[in-house]
Amino acid sequence: MLYSLVYTSRAIRDYNRNDLLSLLLQARNRNKRLEITGMLLYTDSRFVQVLEGEEATVLSLYDDIRDDTRHVNVTTLVENNIDKRMFPDWTMGYKNIDLQHYRNIPGLNLFLDNEQISEPYRILLHFKDDPSCFQKDTI
C-alpha cells in the first residue's frame, strides 16, 4: 500500500536559488534510491513537502527529515494511504522564482498552476497563495 505524508517546516536561514537547486539534486538522488516521490515547495523561509512511497520508507525518511538541522518546527499536515502516486517524479515548486529560466531543470514543474489538484493535495494551493498560513502557531 502506498502512503503519503505532507509536512511543513521553517528553514533556519534563507535559501537562494543555488541552495534550492542543490537541495533538489540531493533529494532526487536519495528519493530515487528509496523509491520515494513527491514535491518540495519553498518560499519565505518555509518548506512544505509531500512524500509518497511505501509507508515504512516514508515514515523512516520523515524521521530523518525531522532530525535535519536545516529547518525547525517540522509539523505534519496530512498523512494517509493512497491508491496511486500524485507525483511520479521528484519535483520542486517555487513561489518567487523566474520559472522561464528553470524550465529545463529535471524535476521542476508547474504543479501549483493546476487548479484541478485532488485531495489531500489541495492544501498545497494555500501555500502558494499565503505561505504564512503554515506557521506552526497557526496550524
C-alpha positions in Angstrom: 0.0 0.0 0.0 1.3 3.4 -0.9 1.5 6.1 1.8 1.5 9.9 1.5 2.7 12.4 4.1 2.7 16.2 3.9 4.6 18.4 6.3 5.7 22.0 6.8 8.8 23.5 8.4 10.7 26.7 8.7 14.3 27.0 7.3 16.9 28.2 9.8 18.1 30.6 7.1 17.1 32.0 3.7 17.8 29.7 0.8 18.9 31.2 -2.5 18.4 29.6 -5.9 21.7 27.7 -5.8 20.9 26.4 -2.4 17.5 25.2 -3.6 18.9 23.6 -6.7 21.5 21.8 -4.6 18.7 20.6 -2.2 16.7 19.4 -5.2 19.6 17.3 -6.6 20.3 15.7 -3.1 16.6 14.9 -2.6 16.2 13.4 -6.1 19.2 11.1 -5.6 18.0 10.0 -2.2 14.4 9.6 -3.2 15.3 7.6 -6.3 17.2 5.2 -4.2 14.3 4.9 -1.7 11.6 4.9 -4.4 10.1 8.0 -2.8 8.3 10.6 -5.0 6.8 13.9 -4.0 7.1 17.6 -4.1 9.0 20.2 -2.2 7.8 23.8 -2.1 9.8 26.7 -0.7 9.0 30.4 -0.2 9.6 32.9 2.6 11.8 30.5 4.5 9.1 27.9 4.7 9.1 24.4 3.3 6.1 22.3 2.5 6.9 18.8 1.3 4.8 15.8 0.1 6.4 12.4 0.4 4.9 9.3 -1.3 6.0 5.7 -1.2 5.8 2.6 0.9 4.6 3.5 4.4 7.7 2.3 6.4 10.1 4.0 4.0 8.2 7.3 4.1 8.0 7.3 7.9 11.7 6.4 8.2 12.6 9.2 5.8 10.3 11.6 7.8 12.2 10.7 11.0 15.4 11.7 9.3 13.8 14.9 8.0 12.7 15.9 11.5 16.2 15.5 12.7 17.7 17.6 9.9 19.2 20.8 11.3 18.5 22.9 8.2 14.9 23.5 9.4 12.8 23.7 12.6 9.1 23.5 13.6 8.5 20.4 11.5 4.8 19.8 11.6 2.7 17.0 10.0 -0.2 18.4 7.9 -1.7 15.3 6.2 -0.8 11.6 6.2 -2.8 8.8 4.6 -2.8 5.7 2.4 -3.1 6.4 -1.3 -4.0 4.3 -4.3 -1.6 5.9 -6.7 1.2 8.5 -6.7 0.3 12.0 -7.4 3.9 12.9 -8.3 5.6 10.3 -10.5 8.9 12.3 -10.3 10.6 14.2 -7.5 9.7 17.8 -8.2 10.3 21.1 -6.5 7.9 24.0 -6.7 8.8 27.7 -6.2 6.7 30.7 -5.5 9.0 33.6 -6.3 11.4 32.4 -8.9 11.8 33.0 -12.7 10.4 29.7 -13.9 11.3 30.5 -17.5 14.9 30.4 -16.5 14.5 27.0 -14.8 12.1 25.2 -17.2 14.7 22.7 -18.3 15.7 21.5 -14.8 14.6 17.9 -14.3 12.0 17.6 -11.6 10.7 21.1 -11.8 7.1 21.5 -12.8 4.2 23.9 -12.6 2.0 21.8 -10.4 0.7 24.7 -8.4 -0.6 26.3 -11.6 -3.1 23.4 -11.9 -6.4 24.2 -10.2 -7.6 20.6 -10.7 -5.5 19.3 -7.8 -7.1 16.4 -5.9 -7.5 16.0 -2.2 -5.5 15.8 0.0 -3.1 17.9 -2.0 -5.4 21.0 -2.3 -3.7 22.1 0.9 -0.7 22.9 -1.2 -2.6 25.7 -3.0 -2.9 27.6 0.3 0.9 27.6 0.5 1.1 29.1 -3.0 -1.3 31.9 -2.0 -0.2 32.6 1.5 2.9 30.7 2.9 2.4 32.3 6.3 -0.7 30.1 6.7 1.8 27.2 7.5 3.4 28.9 10.6 3.4 26.4 13.4 1.3 28.7 15.6 -1.5 28.9 13.0 -1.8 25.2 12.2 
